[in-house]
């Protein structure tokens, strides 16, 4: 089910400033640059900056766990008390992302590769 946490997305209001800060912090240039999203890769960790995070109510970084079967993971997590925050959606190329909240309201991100 779980292949580990490999992705962290930070909500940013100014993508250019965020890109500059994280380029300096990580010591690498982005591997993906879009008007609304910038993506860095450091080892096996993927770090994204997204301008849509604040609009979705995110106030800090959101960690995503790589999952083999996102529908099965959601079913298993909701069976033990999680609540669906964002149903699975295709973010391009068949990659699916979703978020659930645990009983304390913590967001847990899920990613299923294409």
C-alpha positions as CSV (number, residue, x, y, z in Angstrom):
1,X,0.0,0.0,0.0
2,X,2.5,2.6,1.2
3,X,5.8,3.3,-0.6
4,X,6.8,6.1,1.8
5,X,6.5,9.9,2.0
6,X,8.2,11.3,-1.1
7,X,6.4,14.6,-1.8
8,X,6.0,17.8,0.2
9,X,3.9,20.7,-1.2
10,X,4.2,24.2,0.2
11,X,1.5,26.8,-0.4
12,X,3.0,30.0,-1.7
13,X,1.5,33.4,-2.6
14,X,4.4,34.6,-4.7
15,X,5.8,31.7,-6.9
16,X,8.9,33.7,-7.9
17,X,9.9,34.5,-4.3
18,X,9.2,31.0,-3.3
19,X,11.3,29.6,-6.2
20,X,14.2,31.8,-5.2
21,X,14.1,30.9,-1.5
22,X,13.8,27.1,-2.2
23,X,16.5,27.2,-4.9
24,X,18.8,28.8,-2.3
25,X,17.7,26.4,0.5
26,X,18.0,23.2,-1.6
27,X,21.0,24.2,-3.7
28,X,19.2,23.0,-6.9
29,X,17.2,24.6,-9.7
30,X,13.6,23.6,-10.2
31,X,12.9,20.6,-12.5
32,X,9.4,21.9,-13.4
33,X,8.4,25.6,-13.6
34,X,4.8,26.5,-14.3
35,X,3.0,29.8,-13.6
36,X,1.2,28.1,-10.6
37,X,3.6,25.3,-9.6
38,X,7.4,24.9,-9.2
39,X,8.9,21.4,-8.5
40,X,12.3,20.5,-7.1
41,X,13.9,17.1,-6.7
42,X,16.4,16.4,-4.0
43,X,17.4,12.7,-3.9
44,X,14.1,10.8,-3.7
45,X,12.2,13.8,-2.2
46,X,10.0,15.9,-4.4
47,X,9.3,19.4,-3.1
48,X,6.6,21.5,-4.8
49,X,5.5,25.1,-4.4
50,X,1.9,25.7,-5.3
51,X,-0.1,29.0,-5.6
52,X,-3.4,27.1,-5.2
53,X,-2.6,25.8,-1.7
54,X,-3.8,28.8,0.3
55,X,-7.1,28.9,-1.8
56,X,-7.7,25.3,-0.7
57,X,-7.2,26.3,3.0
58,X,-3.7,25.0,3.5
59,X,-1.7,27.0,6.0
60,X,1.5,25.0,5.8
61,X,3.3,22.2,4.1
62,X,1.4,19.1,3.1
63,X,3.2,15.8,3.0
64,X,2.1,13.2,0.4
65,X,2.5,9.5,0.7
66,X,3.1,7.4,-2.4
67,X,0.4,4.8,-2.6
68,X,-0.1,1.9,-5.0
69,X,-3.9,2.0,-5.0
70,X,-5.4,5.4,-3.9
71,X,-9.0,4.2,-3.8
72,X,-8.1,1.2,-1.6
73,X,-6.0,3.4,0.7
74,X,-8.9,5.9,1.1
75,X,-11.2,3.0,1.9
76,X,-8.9,1.6,4.5
77,X,-8.1,5.0,6.1
78,X,-11.8,6.0,6.3
79,X,-12.6,2.7,7.8
80,X,-10.4,3.6,10.8
81,X,-11.6,7.2,11.2
82,X,-10.1,9.4,8.5
83,X,-12.4,11.7,6.5
84,X,-12.0,12.5,2.8
85,X,-10.9,16.1,2.3
86,X,-10.3,16.0,-1.4
87,X,-11.4,13.0,-3.5
88,X,-8.8,11.6,-5.9
89,X,-8.2,13.8,-8.9
90,X,-5.9,13.5,-11.9
91,X,-3.2,16.2,-11.9
92,X,-1.8,15.2,-15.2
93,X,-0.5,12.1,-17.0
94,X,-2.7,9.8,-14.9
95,X,-1.2,10.8,-11.6
96,X,-3.9,10.8,-8.9
97,X,-3.8,12.9,-5.7
98,X,-6.2,13.0,-2.7
99,X,-6.2,14.2,0.8
100,X,-7.8,12.8,3.9
101,X,-8.0,14.3,7.5
102,X,-7.4,12.2,10.6
103,X,-9.5,12.6,13.7
104,X,-7.5,15.6,14.8
105,X,-7.9,17.4,11.5
106,X,-4.4,16.8,10.2
107,X,-4.2,16.6,6.4
108,X,-2.6,13.5,4.9
109,X,-1.8,13.6,1.2
110,X,-1.9,10.5,-1.0
111,X,-0.4,10.1,-4.5
112,X,-0.8,7.3,-6.9
113,X,1.6,7.3,-9.8
114,X,0.3,6.9,-13.3
